[in-house]
């Protein structure tokens, strides 16, 4: 463990389990709610406007988006059973769904969009339950490629909104309003201090609206006429249960984007754990699974309410770092404030009145950052010639199908609708290529035994046979066997402390990775995280404790240890270097 990994974070004033005064929690919650208000409402408004929906529908989906975001934010904080991360994860409208929701509204109206969201949300619950099994297929490379393709599908719609103004509007109105908003956003993004960057969306949109008002683009009348308290005057759109051709053609696109949104939630679930503690801990993937379940519940509620899906906002991480308040109580306040704002038509009218050119300027910057986030995911995962092939081929296939330049005369009907979406075409290509690499890779040597001390001789024989097969020397083989034995001793000890170990299975797979031997050990979930224990030992003097001997030996033999804890499953990945 490095010094950086074990350094305490003194900026955190309140950890998730601690209870700050209500005044502090309410103040931080109000700041967070105001900061993300515009993105939550503006994203759904853009979807409705691009699909030429009436103002009454815009009022409804803005109301529903705030209510669902509030409820799901509270779920993330309080953690009901396996639903929720137990951390402050702000939920809001997902920009990834802009393109597919517009397509659904145009092809079948609000009821079709709602049905697609409800069905696709079920895939997110399945992904959360099987997160450990899908880790090799739904990789950062796949997620990053699809995130980049989101920009390809959304930006043509956004550029169209730049010039979407009422007839008779002066020619200079659109470029002046959009330019003012965009310039303000860019200056704040590039030069403002971190505390001010959180407010950049509100400031940029405010400047754009101020410039648009003299041209008559900002309708102040609708804001003045809107009541302070009330409900939107719109009937619930319902669900389209006919499941026609449009439904089946668009469902894969919704599922792909749902998976991408889930991967973003995984990233946020990992990051919020890292920044919410004074002493960093290893990631608890059970909490990540909880975050995914809460995200899925938010999407399910979004579909039932007839509004576009939501997702976790990375603003949560920035807020915890800046304020030092990561207590769950803040998440509860944020959710309650969202619901209260939803009950004020004047607040939603204030956002809905934002002119299209100003909204387009904001979304342009937002989608640009999203594109770079996709690139970052890919680069951080490490690029070799195989991953480069997957990314390059999948991305340009997505672009080609999105622009209908790949065999447009041969692909029509349902297949045309399916592959006409760049995210679907490119995402499926990335998933298929990744699955092909996994299926054709050198098979891992595997051993399945019972989780007990009686299995140690078989495990030692298995590891020695693997080391001999890859040509390792006796000293290197000894280190490998010792590391495997100490890891298993720890797992057996933890299993015994948490109940009888009879009948529990242990699956060990081994492969050679760039001069190291990688052991992946799957066992029933039990006990503390090995990474946390090893980090703790690195800071303590070498005092003999029989309960710590295995941890100290493992730290000595292994070059790296990664412990992923899921519900009912532990995955320990140990790497041992070939010293020769």
C-alpha positions in Angstrom: 0.0 0.0 0.0 1.3 3.4 -0.9 1.5 6.4 1.5 -1.2 8.1 -0.7 -3.6 5.2 -0.2 -3.3 5.3 3.6 -3.2 9.1 4.1 -6.2 10.4 6.2 -8.5 12.9 4.7 -8.7 15.7 7.3 -11.1 17.8 5.1 -14.0 15.5 6.0 -15.9 17.0 8.9 -18.8 14.5 9.0 -18.6 10.9 7.8 -21.7 9.1 6.4 -22.5 7.5 9.8 -22.2 10.8 11.8 -24.9 13.2 12.5 -24.2 16.9 11.9 -26.5 19.6 13.3 -29.7 19.9 11.3 -28.7 23.5 10.4 -25.5 22.3 8.8 -27.1 19.4 6.9 -30.0 21.7 5.7 -27.6 24.4 4.5 -25.4 21.9 2.5 -28.5 20.1 1.2 -30.1 23.4 0.0 -26.8 24.3 -1.8 -26.7 21.0 -3.5 -30.3 21.0 -4.6 -30.0 24.5 -6.1 -26.8 23.6 -7.9 -28.3 20.6 -9.7 -31.9 22.0 -10.1 -31.2 23.4 -13.6 -29.6 20.1 -15.0 -32.4 18.0 -13.6 -35.2 20.1 -15.1 -33.5 21.4 -18.2 -32.6 17.9 -19.5 -36.2 16.7 -19.5 -37.4 20.0 -21.0 -34.9 19.6 -23.9 -36.2 16.1 -24.5 -39.8 17.4 -24.6 -39.1 20.4 -26.8 -37.0 18.4 -29.3 -40.0 15.9 -29.6 -42.4 18.8 -30.1 -44.4 18.0 -27.0 -46.9 20.5 -25.5 -46.1 22.8 -22.6 -48.5 20.9 -20.3 -46.3 17.8 -20.8 -43.1 19.8 -20.1 -44.6 20.9 -16.8 -45.5 17.3 -15.9 -42.1 15.8 -16.7 -40.3 18.6 -14.9 -42.5 18.0 -11.8 -42.1 14.2 -12.0 -38.3 14.4 -12.6 -37.9 16.4 -9.4 -40.1 14.1 -7.3 -38.4 11.0 -8.5 -34.9 12.5 -8.1 -35.9 13.5 -4.5 -37.2 10.1 -3.6 -34.2 8.2 -5.1 -31.7 10.5 -3.5 -33.3 9.7 -0.1 -33.2 6.0 -0.9 -29.4 6.3 -1.7 -28.8 7.9 1.6 -30.9 5.8 4.0 -30.3 2.5 2.4 -33.4 0.3 2.7 -32.3 -3.3 2.7 -30.1 -3.8 -0.4 -31.4 -0.6 -2.0 -29.1 2.4 -1.6 -25.5 3.2 -1.2 -25.7 4.6 2.4 -23.9 7.7 1.1 -24.8 11.1 -0.3 -25.4 10.3 -4.0 -27.5 13.0 -5.7 -29.9 11.6 -8.3 -31.0 13.6 -11.3 -32.1 13.3 -15.0 -29.7 11.3 -17.1 -28.3 13.1 -20.1 -27.4 9.7 -21.6 -31.1 9.1 -22.3 -31.7 12.3 -24.3 -31.4 10.8 -27.8 -33.4 7.6 -27.2 -36.2 9.3 -25.2 -36.6 11.8 -28.1 -36.8 8.9 -30.5 -39.4 7.2 -28.4 -41.5 10.3 -28.0 -41.5 11.0 -31.7 -42.3 7.3 -32.7 -44.9 6.5 -30.1 -45.5 9.3 -27.6 -45.1 9.5 -23.8 -46.7 6.1 -23.2 -44.2 4.3 -25.4 -41.3 6.1 -23.7 -42.7 5.2 -20.3 -43.1 1.5 -21.1 -39.5 1.3 -22.5 -38.1 2.9 -19.3 -40.0 0.6 -17.0 -38.8 -2.5 -18.8 -35.2 -1.4 -19.2 -35.0 -0.5 -15.5 -35.5 -4.2 -14.7 -32.2 -4.9 -16.5 -30.5 -2.6 -14.0 -31.7 -4.6 -11.0 -30.4 -7.8 -12.8 -27.1 -6.1 -13.4 -26.8 -5.1 -9.7 -27.5 -8.7 -8.7 -25.0 -10.2 -11.1 -22.4 -7.4 -11.0 -19.6 -9.8 -10.1 -20.4 -12.1 -13.1 -20.5 -9.3 -15.7 -17.3 -7.6 -14.7 -15.3 -9.0 -17.7 -17.9 -8.1 -20.4 -19.3 -4.8 -19.2 -15.8 -3.3 -19.0 -14.6 0.3 -18.8 -13.7 0.0 -22.5 -17.3 -0.8 -23.4 -18.7 1.9 -21.1 -16.3 4.5 -22.4 -17.1 3.8 -26.0 -20.9 4.1 -25.5 -20.4 7.3 -23.5 -18.5 8.8 -26.4 -21.3 7.7 -28.8 -23.8 9.5 -26.6 -22.3 12.7 -27.8 -22.6 11.6 -31.4 -26.3 10.9 -31.1 -27.2 13.9 -28.9 -25.3 16.8 -30.5 -27.2 17.0 -33.8 -30.4 17.6 -31.7 -28.6 20.1 -29.5 -27.2 22.0 -32.5 -30.7 22.2 -33.9 -31.9 23.9 -30.7 -29.3 26.7 -31.2 -31.5 28.3 -33.9 -34.9 27.1 -32.6 -36.5 30.5 -31.8 -40.0 31.9 -32.5 -40.7 33.5 -35.8 -40.0 37.2 -36.0 -37.1 37.0 -33.5 -34.2 39.2 -34.5 -31.4 37.3 -36.3 -28.9 38.4 -33.6 -30.9 37.0 -30.7 -29.9 33.4 -31.0 -26.1 33.8 -31.4 -26.1 36.6 -28.7 -27.9 34.5 -26.1 -26.1 31.3 -26.8 -22.7 33.0 -27.1 -23.1 34.8 -23.8 -24.1 31.6 -22.0 -21.4 29.5 -23.6 -18.6 32.1 -23.0 -19.6 32.4 -19.3 -19.7 28.7 -18.8 -16.3 28.2 -20.5 -14.6 31.0 -18.5 -15.9 29.6 -15.3 -15.0 26.0 -16.2 -11.4 27.0 -17.1 -10.5 29.7 -14.6 -13.0 29.7 -11.7 -12.0 28.2 -8.3 -13.5 24.9 -7.4 -16.1 26.4 -5.1 -17.4 28.6 -7.9 -17.3 26.0 -10.6 -20.2 24.2 -8.8 -22.4 27.2 -9.5 -21.2 27.6 -13.2 -24.4 26.1 -14.7 -26.7 28.5 -12.8 -24.4 31.5 -13.6 -24.0 30.7 -17.2 -27.7 30.1 -17.8 -28.5 33.3 -15.9 -26.2 35.4 -18.1 -27.7 33.8 -21.2 -31.3 34.5 -20.1 -30.4 38.1 -19.2 -29.0 38.6 -22.8 -32.0 36.8 -24.3 -34.6 38.9 -22.4 -34.3 42.1 -24.4 -34.9 40.1 -27.6 -38.1 38.7 -26.2 -36.7 35.1 -26.0 -37.3 34.8 -22.2 -41.0 34.8 -21.4 -41.2 36.4 -18.0 -45.0 36.4 -18.2 -45.3 32.6 -17.7 -43.1 32.8 -14.7 -45.1 35.6 -13.1 -48.4 33.9 -13.7 -47.3 30.5 -12.3 -48.5 29.9 -8.7 -46.0 29.4 -5.9 -47.6 26.1 -4.8 -49.6 23.6 -6.9 -49.6 20.5 -9.1 -49.1 20.4 -12.9 -52.3 20.4 -14.9 -51.6 17.3 -17.0 -53.0 13.8 -17.0 -50.7 10.8 -16.3 -49.5 9.6 -19.8 -49.9 5.9 -18.8 -48.1 2.9 -20.3 -48.2 1.5 -23.8 -48.8 -2.2 -23.2 -49.3 -3.1 -26.9 -45.6 -3.9 -27.3 -45.6 -3.2 -31.0 -42.8 -3.0 -33.5 -41.6 0.4 -32.2 -41.2 -1.0 -28.7 -39.0 -4.0 -29.7 -37.0 -1.8 -32.1 -36.1 0.7 -29.4 -35.8 -1.6 -26.4 -32.2 -2.6 -27.2 -31.2 1.1 -27.3 -32.8 1.7 -23.9 -31.1 -1.4 -22.4 -27.7 -0.3 -23.8 -28.0 3.2 -22.3 -29.4 1.7 -19.1 -26.2 -0.4 -18.8 -24.0 2.6 -19.5 -25.9 4.6 -16.9 -25.3 1.7 -14.5 -21.6 1.8 -15.2 -21.5 5.5 -14.4 -23.3 4.7 -11.2 -20.7 2.1 -10.3 -18.0 4.8 -10.8 -19.8 7.3 -8.6 -20.5 4.6 -6.0 -16.8 3.8 -5.9 -15.7 7.5 -5.8 -18.2 8.6 -3.1 -16.8 5.9 -0.8 -13.3 7.2 -1.4 -14.0 10.8 -0.6 -16.5 10.3 2.3 -14.1 8.9 4.9 -11.2 10.5 6.9 -9.3 7.3 6.6 -9.8 5.8 3.1 -11.2 2.3 2.9 -11.2 -0.3 0.2 -14.3 -0.2 -2.0 -17.3 -2.1 -0.6 -19.0 -3.4 -3.8 -22.1 -4.3 -1.7 -22.7 -0.6 -1.3 -22.1 -0.2 -5.1 -24.7 -2.8 -5.7 -27.0 -0.9 -3.4 -26.4 2.3 -5.4 -27.3 0.4 -8.6 -30.5 -0.9 -7.0 -31.5 2.6 -5.9 -30.7 3.9 -9.4 -32.9 1.1 -10.9 -35.7 2.0 -8.5 -35.4 5.6 -9.7 -35.6 4.5 -13.3 -38.6 2.4 -12.5 -40.4 5.3 -10.8 -39.4 7.5 -13.7 -41.1 5.1 -16.1 -44.2 4.9 -14.0 -44.4 8.7 -13.7 -43.8 9.1 -17.5 -40.6 11.2 -17.2 -37.1 10.4 -18.5 -34.8 8.2 -16.3 -32.4 9.5 -13.7 -28.9 8.6 -12.6 -26.3 9.5 -10.0 -24.6 12.9 -10.4 -20.9 13.2 -10.0 -21.6 16.6 -8.3 -22.0 14.5 -5.2 -18.3 13.8 -5.1 -17.3 17.4 -5.6 -19.8 18.5 -2.9 -18.4 16.1 -0.3 -14.8 17.2 -1.1 -15.6 21.0 -0.9 -17.9 21.0 2.1 -16.4 18.2 4.1 -19.9 17.0 5.0 -20.7 13.5 3.7 -23.3 12.6 6.3 -26.4 10.7 5.1 -28.6 13.4 6.7 -27.5 15.7 3.9 -28.9 13.3 1.3 -32.2 13.2 3.1 -32.4 17.0 3.1 -31.5 17.2 -0.6 -34.3 14.7 -1.5 -36.9 16.6 0.6 -35.9 19.9 -1.0 -36.3 18.4 -4.4 -39.9 17.3 -3.6 -40.7 20.8 -2.2 -39.4 22.5 -5.3 -41.4 20.1 -7.5 -44.6 21.4 -5.7 -43.8 25.0 -6.8 -44.9 25.6 -10.4 -43.1 28.9 -10.3 -39.7 27.2 -9.8 -40.3 24.8 -12.7 -41.7 27.6 -14.9 -38.5 29.6 -14.2 -36.4 26.8 -15.7 -38.8 25.9 -18.5 -38.8 29.5 -19.8 -35.0 29.2 -20.5 -34.7 29.8 -24.3 -33.6 27.0 -26.5 -30.3 28.6 -27.6 -29.2 29.1 -23.9 -30.2 25.5 -23.1 -28.3 24.3 -26.1 -25.2 26.2 -25.1 -25.2 24.6 -21.6 -25.9 21.1 -23.0 -23.1 21.5 -25.5 -20.5 21.9 -22.7 -22.2 19.1 -20.7 -22.0 16.6 -23.5 -18.5 17.7 -24.4 -17.4 16.8 -20.8 -19.3 13.6 -21.0 -17.4 12.6 -24.2 -14.1 13.3 -22.4 -15.3 11.2 -19.5 -15.8 8.3 -21.9 -12.2 8.8 -23.1 -10.9 8.9 -19.6 -12.6 5.6 -18.7 -10.9 3.9 -21.6 -7.4 5.4 -21.0 -7.5 4.7 -17.3 -8.2 1.0 -18.0 -5.0 0.9 -20.1 -4.8 0.7 -23.9 -3.2 -2.1 -25.8 -3.8 -3.1 -29.5 -6.8 -5.3 -28.6 -8.6 -2.6 -26.7 -7.7 0.0 -29.3 -9.3 -2.2 -32.0 -12.5 -2.6 -29.9 -12.8 1.2 -29.3 -11.9 2.3 -32.8 -14.1 -0.2 -34.6 -17.1 0.1 -32.3 -17.0 3.9 -32.2 -16.9 4.4 -36.0 -19.5 1.7 -36.6 -21.7 3.6 -34.3 -21.0 6.9 -36.1 -21.7 5.2 -39.5 -25.0 3.7 -38.5 -26.1 6.9 -36.7 -25.5 8.8 -39.9 -27.0 6.1 -42.1 -24.0 5.7 -44.3 -23.5 2.0 -43.8 -25.6 -0.1 -46.2 -28.6 2.2 -45.8 -30.5 0.5 -48.7 -30.1 -3.0 -47.2 -31.1 -2.2 -43.6 -34.6 -1.1 -43.1 -37.7 -1.8 -41.0 -37.1 -2.9 -37.4 -33.4 -3.5 -38.0 -33.1 0.0 -39.4 -34.6 1.5 -36.3 -32.5 -0.6 -34.1 -29.2 0.0 -35.8 -30.0 3.6 -36.7 -29.1 4.6 -33.2 -25.3 5.0 -32.9 -25.3 4.0 -29.2 -27.0 0.8 -29.9 -24.9 -0.2 -32.9 -21.6 0.8 -31.4 -22.4 -0.5 -27.9 -23.4 -3.9 -29.3 -20.3 -4.0 -31.4 -18.1 -3.2 -28.3 -19.9 -5.9 -26.2 -19.6 -8.5 -28.9 -15.9 -7.8 -29.5 -15.2 -7.9 -25.8 -17.1 -11.1 -25.4 -15.1 -12.6 -28.3 -11.8 -11.7 -26.7 -12.9 -13.2 -23.4 -14.1 -16.4 -25.0 -11.0 -16.9 -27.2 -8.4 -15.9 -24.5 -6.1 -18.6 -23.0 -8.2 -20.6 -20.7 -7.6 -20.0 -17.0 -6.6 -23.0 -15.0 -9.3 -23.6 -12.4 -9.8 -25.6 -9.2 -13.0 -25.9 -7.2 -12.7 -27.1 -3.6 -14.4 -26.8 -0.3 -13.6 -23.7 1.8 -11.7 -25.6 4.6 -8.2 -26.4 5.8 -8.5 -29.9 4.4 -8.4 -28.4 0.9 -4.9 -26.8 1.3 -2.9 -29.8 0.0 -5.0 -29.8 -3.2 -4.6 -26.1 -3.6 -0.8 -26.3 -3.1 -0.7 -29.1 -5.7 -2.8 -26.9 -8.1 -0.5 -23.8 -7.7 2.7 -25.8 -8.1 1.3 -27.4 -11.3 0.4 -24.0 -12.7 3.8 -22.5 -11.8 5.6 -25.4 -13.5 3.5 -25.0 -16.6 4.6 -21.3 -17.0 8.2 -22.1 -16.3 8.7 -20.5 -12.9 11.7 -21.3 -10.7 11.3 -23.0 -7.3 11.7 -19.8 -5.3 9.0 -18.0 -7.4 6.8 -21.1 -7.1 7.3 -21.0 -3.3 6.2 -17.4 -3.1 3.1 -18.1 -5.2 2.1 -21.1 -3.0 2.7 -19.1 0.1 0.6 -16.2 -1.1 -2.2 -18.5 -2.0 -2.0 -20.3 1.3 -2.1 -17.1 3.4 -5.0 -15.7 1.4 -7.0 -18.9 1.9 -6.1 -19.0 5.6 -7.6 -15.6 6.0 -10.8 -16.5 4.1 -11.2 -19.7 6.2 -10.6 -17.8 9.4 -13.2 -15.2 8.5 -15.7 -17.8 7.4 -15.3 -19.6 10.7 -15.9 -16.3 12.6 -19.1 -15.7 10.7 -20.6 -19.2 10.9 -19.9 -22.8 10.0 -17.8 -23.2 6.9 -19.1 -26.6 5.8 -20.5 -26.8 2.3 -18.9 -23.4 1.1 -17.1 -23.7 -2.2 -13.9 -22.0 -3.2 -13.1 -21.4 -6.9 -9.5 -20.6 -7.8 -8.4 -19.6 -11.2 -4.8 -18.8 -12.3 -3.2 -17.2 -15.3 0.0 -15.5 -16.3 -0.2 -11.7 -16.8 2.9 -9.9 -18.0 5.5 -11.6 -15.8 3.2 -12.1 -12.8 0.9 -14.9 -11.8 -2.6 -13.7 -11.1 -4.8 -15.7 -8.8 -8.5 -15.0 -8.7 -10.2 -16.6 -5.7 -14.0 -16.6 -5.4 -15.5 -17.5 -2.0 -18.6 -16.9 0.1 -18.7 -13.3 1.5 -17.5 -13.0 5.1 -15.5 -10.7 7.4 -13.6 -7.5 6.8 -12.0 -6.4 3.6 -8.4 -7.7 3.1 -7.2 -4.4 1.5 -8.3 -2.4 4.6 -6.5 -4.8 6.9 -3.3 -4.7 4.9 -3.4 -0.9 4.8 -3.9 -0.9 8.5 -0.9 -3.1 9.1 1.3 -1.0 6.9 0.9 1.8 9.4 1.5 -0.3 12.6 4.7 -1.4 14.2 5.8 -5.0 13.7 4.2 -6.4 16.9 3.5 -10.1 16.8 -0.2 -11.0 16.9 -1.3 -14.4 15.9 -4.4 -13.0 14.3 -2.3 -10.7 12.0 0.4 -13.2 11.0 -1.4 -14.3 7.8 -2.0 -10.7 6.8 1.6 -9.8 7.3 2.8 -12.8 5.3 0.4 -12.1 2.5 1.6 -8.5 2.3 5.2 -9.9 2.1 4.6 -12.4 -0.7 2.0 -10.6 -2.9 2.8 -7.7 -5.1 -0.8 -6.6 -5.1 -4.1 -7.7 -3.5 -7.5 -6.5 -4.6 -10.6 -7.6 -2.6 -14.0 -7.0 -4.0 -16.9 -7.7 -1.7 -20.3 -8.4 -3.2 -23.5 -9.7 -1.6 -22.8 -13.4 -0.8 -19.5 -13.4 -2.8 -15.9 -12.4 -2.2 -13.5 -12.0 -5.2 -9.8 -11.7 -4.1 -7.3 -11.1 -6.9 -3.7 -11.7 -5.8 -0.6 -11.0 -8.0 2.8 -12.5 -7.3 5.8 -11.4 -9.2 8.4 -13.7 -10.8 11.4 -12.6 -8.8 13.8 -14.3 -11.3 
